[in-house]
Amino acid sequence: MSSQVISIGVDAHKSLHVGVALNDAGQRIGEWSGANSVSGWQGFLEWLKQLDGVRQVGIEGAGSYGRGLAVSLVAAGEVVYDVNSRLTALGRRHALRRGKSDRLDAQAVAEAVRRESDALPRVVCNDDARILSHLCEEREALTHEATRVRNRLHAVLLELDPEYKQWASPLSTKGLSALQELATTPEDDSLAQALKASVRRHATHLAMLTRDIDQLAKEIETRAQPYTALTEITGIALLTAGTLAGILGSHAPFQSDAQLAAYAGVAPLEASSAGNGRHRLSRLGNRRLNAIIYRIALAQLRHPGKARTYLEKKLSEGHTKKEAIRSLKRFIVRAIWQQWKRCAPPPEPVTSEACP
């Protein structure tokens, strides 16, 4: 008789992880909780080995708080899936026992793995992808910070001189240097002195952020060279290719474009009624990847070509512009999947030495 499949769900948090194990019938057969630390991960692995059966682990937050645990489990030869938080929330809403707790969340993750493991993205060890992912996330964070500082700098300049745009240079590297020099000029008015000092501080901070953002962009583009096949798709530059490689490379090769579309949340959900065929937006999937694909779609629509022709065709059929763009995103995912197969190396056997 074949061994039963044990589905384990983990609700990952910053300091604490909670795990629940279910058997084939969905019955709870074990629970675990421990710290988000190296010793905690080892304790979880020891608990796993006590479960008799073929194990499959799902982690909610495998790309954030659960990343350390996911990597350590893959290194030990365990099968690990990345479970989207919206999928587990959907499971909780349809559960007979309603509620919200770490244990119930972990059980919802385990249920998602038990029901849909074939459709879930599997976590793999890929140091290149992890480095790219880290660099891209850092650059995005610095870009958000730079936007906040730039907005504040505009506000200070407006208070200093409502007509500052007539003499101030654009807030580029050269313009920031000019503002730093301007802020050092003497001023009799104490308020103007304080505002100029604020301009100097903000300009210096923004110049530092801009320099770091540019350096990160160059490093990402250098590391993204093996994935230049993605740039053959209109709207994907080398920087975007690096971002995609960081996300897709952290998972096992997707078996089909439909699986990738589901992971990206661009597979429209059917919402037909009374013979009227409609589809609505899917909130499931990786929202960051979804946003990247949306930006690619907008870039393609700016220029005459297949994307704009497809959009006009959908509009002529009675679809709204939002629905047409959703359909276009699905075709873009298919193109990304085809090109990614040319970039991604074949999966290697998982061993304890494969991912330290």
Contacts in CASP RR format, 6 or more apart in sequence:
PFRMAT RR
TARGET T0000
AUTHOR 0000-0000-0000
METHOD contacts of the structure
MODEL  1
MSSQVISIGVDAHKSLHVGVALNDAGQRIGEWSGANSVSGWQGFLEWLKQ
LDGVRQVGIEGAGSYGRGLAVSLVAAGEVVYDVNSRLTALGRRHALRRGK
SDRLDAQAVAEAVRRESDALPRVVCNDDARILSHLCEEREALTHEATRVR
NRLHAVLLELDPEYKQWASPLSTKGLSALQELATTPEDDSLAQALKASVR
RHATHLAMLTRDIDQLAKEIETRAQPYTALTEITGIALLTAGTLAGILGS
HAPFQSDAQLAAYAGVAPLEASSAGNGRHRLSRLGNRRLNAIIYRIALAQ
LRHPGKARTYLEKKLSEGHTKKEAIRSLKRFIVRAIWQQWKRCAPPPEPV
TSEACP
3 52 0 8 1.000
3 53 0 8 1.000
3 54 0 8 1.000
4 23 0 8 1.000
4 24 0 8 1.000
4 52 0 8 1.000
4 53 0 8 1.000
4 54 0 8 1.000
5 23 0 8 1.000
5 24 0 8 1.000
5 53 0 8 1.000
5 54 0 8 1.000
5 55 0 8 1.000
5 56 0 8 1.000
5 114 0 8 1.000
6 21 0 8 1.000
6 22 0 8 1.000
6 23 0 8 1.000
6 29 0 8 1.000
6 51 0 8 1.000
6 52 0 8 1.000
6 53 0 8 1.000
6 54 0 8 1.000
6 55 0 8 1.000
6 56 0 8 1.000
7 21 0 8 1.000
7 22 0 8 1.000
7 23 0 8 1.000
7 26 0 8 1.000
7 56 0 8 1.000
7 58 0 8 1.000
7 110 0 8 1.000
7 111 0 8 1.000
7 113 0 8 1.000
7 114 0 8 1.000
7 117 0 8 1.000
8 19 0 8 1.000
8 20 0 8 1.000
8 21 0 8 1.000
8 22 0 8 1.000
8 48 0 8 1.000
8 51 0 8 1.000
8 55 0 8 1.000
8 56 0 8 1.000
8 57 0 8 1.000
8 58 0 8 1.000
8 110 0 8 1.000
8 113 0 8 1.000
9 19 0 8 1.000
9 20 0 8 1.000
9 21 0 8 1.000
9 57 0 8 1.000
9 58 0 8 1.000
9 59 0 8 1.000
9 60 0 8 1.000
9 83 0 8 1.000
9 106 0 8 1.000
9 107 0 8 1.000
9 109 0 8 1.000
9 110 0 8 1.000
9 113 0 8 1.000
10 17 0 8 1.000
10 18 0 8 1.000
10 19 0 8 1.000
10 44 0 8 1.000
10 57 0 8 1.000
10 58 0 8 1.000
10 59 0 8 1.000
10 60 0 8 1.000
10 66 0 8 1.000
10 69 0 8 1.000
10 106 0 8 1.000
10 109 0 8 1.000
11 17 0 8 1.000
11 18 0 8 1.000
11 19 0 8 1.000
11 60 0 8 1.000
11 102 0 8 1.000
11 103 0 8 1.000
11 105 0 8 1.000
11 106 0 8 1.000
11 109 0 8 1.000
12 36 0 8 1.000
12 59 0 8 1.000
12 60 0 8 1.000
12 61 0 8 1.000
12 62 0 8 1.000
12 64 0 8 1.000
12 65 0 8 1.000
12 66 0 8 1.000
12 69 0 8 1.000
13 36 0 8 1.000
13 65 0 8 1.000
13 102 0 8 1.000
14 36 0 8 1.000
14 65 0 8 1.000
15 35 0 8 1.000
15 36 0 8 1.000
16 33 0 8 1.000
16 34 0 8 1.000
16 35 0 8 1.000
16 36 0 8 1.000
16 102 0 8 1.000
17 33 0 8 1.000
17 34 0 8 1.000
17 35 0 8 1.000
17 36 0 8 1.000
17 40 0 8 1.000
17 44 0 8 1.000
17 66 0 8 1.000
17 69 0 8 1.000
18 31 0 8 1.000
18 32 0 8 1.000
18 33 0 8 1.000
18 34 0 8 1.000
18 102 0 8 1.000
18 103 0 8 1.000
18 105 0 8 1.000
18 106 0 8 1.000
19 31 0 8 1.000
19 32 0 8 1.000
19 33 0 8 1.000
19 44 0 8 1.000
19 103 0 8 1.000
19 106 0 8 1.000
19 110 0 8 1.000
20 28 0 8 1.000
20 30 0 8 1.000
20 31 0 8 1.000
20 32 0 8 1.000
20 103 0 8 1.000
20 106 0 8 1.000
20 107 0 8 1.000
20 109 0 8 1.000
20 110 0 8 1.000
21 28 0 8 1.000
21 29 0 8 1.000
21 30 0 8 1.000
21 31 0 8 1.000
21 32 0 8 1.000
21 51 0 8 1.000
21 110 0 8 1.000
22 28 0 8 1.000
22 29 0 8 1.000
22 107 0 8 1.000
22 110 0 8 1.000
22 111 0 8 1.000
22 114 0 8 1.000
23 29 0 8 1.000
24 114 0 8 1.000
26 111 0 8 1.000
26 114 0 8 1.000
28 107 0 8 1.000
29 51 0 8 1.000
30 51 0 8 1.000
31 103 0 8 1.000
31 106 0 8 1.000
32 44 0 8 1.000
32 47 0 8 1.000
33 102 0 8 1.000
34 40 0 8 1.000
34 43 0 8 1.000
34 44 0 8 1.000
36 65 0 8 1.000
36 66 0 8 1.000
36 68 0 8 1.000
36 69 0 8 1.000
38 72 0 8 1.000
41 68 0 8 1.000
41 69 0 8 1.000
41 72 0 8 1.000
41 73 0 8 1.000
42 72 0 8 1.000
44 69 0 8 1.000
44 73 0 8 1.000
45 72 0 8 1.000
45 73 0 8 1.000
45 76 0 8 1.000
45 78 0 8 1.000
48 55 0 8 1.000
48 57 0 8 1.000
48 73 0 8 1.000
48 78 0 8 1.000
55 78 0 8 1.000
55 79 0 8 1.000
56 79 0 8 1.000
56 81 0 8 1.000
56 113 0 8 1.000
56 117 0 8 1.000
57 73 0 8 1.000
57 78 0 8 1.000
57 79 0 8 1.000
57 80 0 8 1.000
57 81 0 8 1.000
57 113 0 8 1.000
58 80 0 8 1.000
58 81 0 8 1.000
58 82 0 8 1.000
58 83 0 8 1.000
58 109 0 8 1.000
58 110 0 8 1.000
58 112 0 8 1.000
58 113 0 8 1.000
58 120 0 8 1.000
59 66 0 8 1.000
59 69 0 8 1.000
59 70 0 8 1.000
59 80 0 8 1.000
59 81 0 8 1.000
59 82 0 8 1.000
59 83 0 8 1.000
59 109 0 8 1.000
59 123 0 8 1.000
60 83 0 8 1.000
60 84 0 8 1.000
60 85 0 8 1.000
60 88 0 8 1.000
60 105 0 8 1.000
60 109 0 8 1.000
61 67 0 8 1.000
61 82 0 8 1.000
61 83 0 8 1.000
61 85 0 8 1.000
62 70 0 8 1.000
62 80 0 8 1.000
62 81 0 8 1.000
62 82 0 8 1.000
62 83 0 8 1.000
62 123 0 8 1.000
63 70 0 8 1.000
63 82 0 8 1.000
63 250 0 8 1.000
70 80 0 8 1.000
70 82 0 8 1.000
70 123 0 8 1.000
71 123 0 8 1.000
71 125 0 8 1.000
71 355 0 8 1.000
73 80 0 8 1.000
74 80 0 8 1.000
74 123 0 8 1.000
74 124 0 8 1.000
74 125 0 8 1.000
74 350 0 8 1.000
74 354 0 8 1.000
74 355 0 8 1.000
75 125 0 8 1.000
75 350 0 8 1.000
75 352 0 8 1.000
75 354 0 8 1.000
75 355 0 8 1.000
75 356 0 8 1.000
76 352 0 8 1.000
77 350 0 8 1.000
77 351 0 8 1.000
77 352 0 8 1.000
79 122 0 8 1.000
80 122 0 8 1.000
80 123 0 8 1.000
81 113 0 8 1.000
81 117 0 8 1.000
81 120 0 8 1.000
81 121 0 8 1.000
81 122 0 8 1.000
81 123 0 8 1.000
82 120 0 8 1.000
82 121 0 8 1.000
82 122 0 8 1.000
82 123 0 8 1.000
82 251 0 8 1.000
83 109 0 8 1.000
83 112 0 8 1.000
83 113 0 8 1.000
83 120 0 8 1.000
84 284 0 8 1.000
84 285 0 8 1.000
84 286 0 8 1.000
86 283 0 8 1.000
86 284 0 8 1.000
86 285 0 8 1.000
87 112 0 8 1.000
87 116 0 8 1.000
87 284 0 8 1.000
87 285 0 8 1.000
88 105 0 8 1.000
88 108 0 8 1.000
88 109 0 8 1.000
88 112 0 8 1.000
89 108 0 8 1.000
90 284 0 8 1.000
91 108 0 8 1.000
91 111 0 8 1.000
91 112 0 8 1.000
92 98 0 8 1.000
92 99 0 8 1.000
92 100 0 8 1.000
92 104 0 8 1.000
92 105 0 8 1.000
92 108 0 8 1.000
95 104 0 8 1.000
95 108 0 8 1.000
97 104 0 8 1.000
112 120 0 8 1.000
113 120 0 8 1.000
119 259 0 8 1.000
119 262 0 8 1.000
121 251 0 8 1.000
121 252 0 8 1.000
121 254 0 8 1.000
121 259 0 8 1.000
121 263 0 8 1.000
122 251 0 8 1.000
122 252 0 8 1.000
123 250 0 8 1.000
123 251 0 8 1.000
123 252 0 8 1.000
124 249 0 8 1.000
124 250 0 8 1.000
124 251 0 8 1.000
124 252 0 8 1.000
124 347 0 8 1.000
124 350 0 8 1.000
125 350 0 8 1.000
125 354 0 8 1.000
125 355 0 8 1.000
126 249 0 8 1.000
126 250 0 8 1.000
127 355 0 8 1.000
128 223 0 8 1.000
128 226 0 8 1.000
128 245 0 8 1.000
128 249 0 8 1.000
129 245 0 8 1.000
129 246 0 8 1.000
129 247 0 8 1.000
129 248 0 8 1.000
129 249 0 8 1.000
129 250 0 8 1.000
130 246 0 8 1.000
130 250 0 8 1.000
131 223 0 8 1.000
132 220 0 8 1.000
132 223 0 8 1.000
132 224 0 8 1.000
132 242 0 8 1.000
132 243 0 8 1.000
132 245 0 8 1.000
132 246 0 8 1.000
133 246 0 8 1.000
133 247 0 8 1.000
133 250 0 8 1.000
135 216 0 8 1.000
135 219 0 8 1.000
135 220 0 8 1.000
135 223 0 8 1.000
136 220 0 8 1.000
136 242 0 8 1.000
136 243 0 8 1.000
136 246 0 8 1.000
138 216 0 8 1.000
139 213 0 8 1.000
139 216 0 8 1.000
139 217 0 8 1.000
139 220 0 8 1.000
142 209 0 8 1.000
142 212 0 8 1.000
142 213 0 8 1.000
142 216 0 8 1.000
143 213 0 8 1.000
145 209 0 8 1.000
146 206 0 8 1.000
146 209 0 8 1.000
146 210 0 8 1.000
146 213 0 8 1.000
149 202 0 8 1.000
149 205 0 8 1.000
149 206 0 8 1.000
149 209 0 8 1.000
150 171 0 8 1.000
150 206 0 8 1.000
152 202 0 8 1.000
153 171 0 8 1.000
153 179 0 8 1.000
153 199 0 8 1.000
153 202 0 8 1.000
153 203 0 8 1.000
153 206 0 8 1.000
154 171 0 8 1.000
156 195 0 8 1.000
156 198 0 8 1.000
156 199 0 8 1.000
156 202 0 8 1.000
157 164 0 8 1.000
157 168 0 8 1.000
157 179 0 8 1.000
157 199 0 8 1.000
158 164 0 8 1.000
159 195 0 8 1.000
160 192 0 8 1.000
160 195 0 8 1.000
160 196 0 8 1.000
160 199 0 8 1.000
161 167 0 8 1.000
168 175 0 8 1.000
168 178 0 8 1.000
168 179 0 8 1.000
169 175 0 8 1.000
169 178 0 8 1.000
169 179 0 8 1.000
171 179 0 8 1.000
171 203 0 8 1.000
171 206 0 8 1.000
173 207 0 8 1.000
173 210 0 8 1.000
173 211 0 8 1.000
176 203 0 8 1.000
176 204 0 8 1.000
176 206 0 8 1.000
176 207 0 8 1.000
176 210 0 8 1.000
177 207 0 8 1.000
179 199 0 8 1.000
179 200 0 8 1.000
179 203 0 8 1.000
180 200 0 8 1.000
180 203 0 8 1.000
180 204 0 8 1.000
180 207 0 8 1.000
182 196 0 8 1.000
182 199 0 8 1.000
183 196 0 8 1.000
183 197 0 8 1.000
183 199 0 8 1.000
183 200 0 8 1.000
183 203 0 8 1.000
184 196 0 8 1.000
184 200 0 8 1.000
185 196 0 8 1.000
187 193 0 8 1.000
187 196 0 8 1.000
217 239 0 8 1.000
220 239 0 8 1.000
220 242 0 8 1.000
220 243 0 8 1.000
221 238 0 8 1.000
221 239 0 8 1.000
221 242 0 8 1.000
223 242 0 8 1.000
224 238 0 8 1.000
224 239 0 8 1.000
224 241 0 8 1.000
224 242 0 8 1.000
224 245 0 8 1.000
225 238 0 8 1.000
226 245 0 8 1.000
226 343 0 8 1.000
227 241 0 8 1.000
227 242 0 8 1.000
227 244 0 8 1.000
227 245 0 8 1.000
227 343 0 8 1.000
228 238 0 8 1.000
228 241 0 8 1.000
229 339 0 8 1.000
229 340 0 8 1.000
229 342 0 8 1.000
229 343 0 8 1.000
230 236 0 8 1.000
230 240 0 8 1.000
230 241 0 8 1.000
230 242 0 8 1.000
230 244 0 8 1.000
230 245 0 8 1.000
230 336 0 8 1.000
230 339 0 8 1.000
230 340 0 8 1.000
230 343 0 8 1.000
231 237 0 8 1.000
231 238 0 8 1.000
231 241 0 8 1.000
232 339 0 8 1.000
233 296 0 8 1.000
233 332 0 8 1.000
233 335 0 8 1.000
233 336 0 8 1.000
233 339 0 8 1.000
234 296 0 8 1.000
234 299 0 8 1.000
234 300 0 8 1.000
234 303 0 8 1.000
234 307 0 8 1.000
235 296 0 8 1.000
235 299 0 8 1.000
235 300 0 8 1.000
236 244 0 8 1.000
236 296 0 8 1.000
236 336 0 8 1.000
240 292 0 8 1.000
240 295 0 8 1.000
240 296 0 8 1.000
243 292 0 8 1.000
244 289 0 8 1.000
244 292 0 8 1.000
244 336 0 8 1.000
244 340 0 8 1.000
245 343 0 8 1.000
247 286 0 8 1.000
247 288 0 8 1.000
247 289 0 8 1.000
247 292 0 8 1.000
248 254 0 8 1.000
248 260 0 8 1.000
248 340 0 8 1.000
248 344 0 8 1.000
249 344 0 8 1.000
251 263 0 8 1.000
252 347 0 8 1.000
253 340 0 8 1.000
253 341 0 8 1.000
253 344 0 8 1.000
253 346 0 8 1.000
253 347 0 8 1.000
254 260 0 8 1.000
254 263 0 8 1.000
254 337 0 8 1.000
254 340 0 8 1.000
256 337 0 8 1.000
257 333 0 8 1.000
257 334 0 8 1.000
257 337 0 8 1.000
257 338 0 8 1.000
258 267 0 8 1.000
260 333 0 8 1.000
260 336 0 8 1.000
260 337 0 8 1.000
260 340 0 8 1.000
261 267 0 8 1.000
261 330 0 8 1.000
261 333 0 8 1.000
261 334 0 8 1.000
262 282 0 8 1.000
262 284 0 8 1.000
262 285 0 8 1.000
263 285 0 8 1.000
263 286 0 8 1.000
263 289 0 8 1.000
264 285 0 8 1.000
264 286 0 8 1.000
264 289 0 8 1.000
264 290 0 8 1.000
264 293 0 8 1.000
264 333 0 8 1.000
265 282 0 8 1.000
265 283 0 8 1.000
265 284 0 8 1.000
265 285 0 8 1.000
265 286 0 8 1.000
265 287 0 8 1.000
265 289 0 8 1.000
265 290 0 8 1.000
266 282 0 8 1.000
266 290 0 8 1.000
266 293 0 8 1.000
266 326 0 8 1.000
266 329 0 8 1.000
266 330 0 8 1.000
266 332 0 8 1.000
266 333 0 8 1.000
267 282 0 8 1.000
267 330 0 8 1.000
268 279 0 8 1.000
268 280 0 8 1.000
268 281 0 8 1.000
268 282 0 8 1.000
268 323 0 8 1.000
268 326 0 8 1.000
268 327 0 8 1.000
268 330 0 8 1.000
269 279 0 8 1.000
269 280 0 8 1.000
269 281 0 8 1.000
269 282 0 8 1.000
270 277 0 8 1.000
270 278 0 8 1.000
270 279 0 8 1.000
271 277 0 8 1.000
271 278 0 8 1.000
271 279 0 8 1.000
271 280 0 8 1.000
272 278 0 8 1.000
278 323 0 8 1.000
279 323 0 8 1.000
279 326 0 8 1.000
281 322 0 8 1.000
281 326 0 8 1.000
290 329 0 8 1.000
293 329 0 8 1.000
293 332 0 8 1.000
293 333 0 8 1.000
293 336 0 8 1.000
294 325 0 8 1.000
294 329 0 8 1.000
296 332 0 8 1.000
297 307 0 8 1.000
297 325 0 8 1.000
297 328 0 8 1.000
297 329 0 8 1.000
297 332 0 8 1.000
300 306 0 8 1.000
300 307 0 8 1.000
300 308 0 8 1.000
300 328 0 8 1.000
300 332 0 8 1.000
301 307 0 8 1.000
301 308 0 8 1.000
301 311 0 8 1.000
301 325 0 8 1.000
301 328 0 8 1.000
307 328 0 8 1.000
310 324 0 8 1.000
310 327 0 8 1.000
310 328 0 8 1.000
310 331 0 8 1.000
311 321 0 8 1.000
311 324 0 8 1.000
311 325 0 8 1.000
311 328 0 8 1.000
314 323 0 8 1.000
314 324 0 8 1.000
314 327 0 8 1.000
314 328 0 8 1.000
315 321 0 8 1.000
315 324 0 8 1.000
319 327 0 8 1.000
348 354 0 8 1.000
END
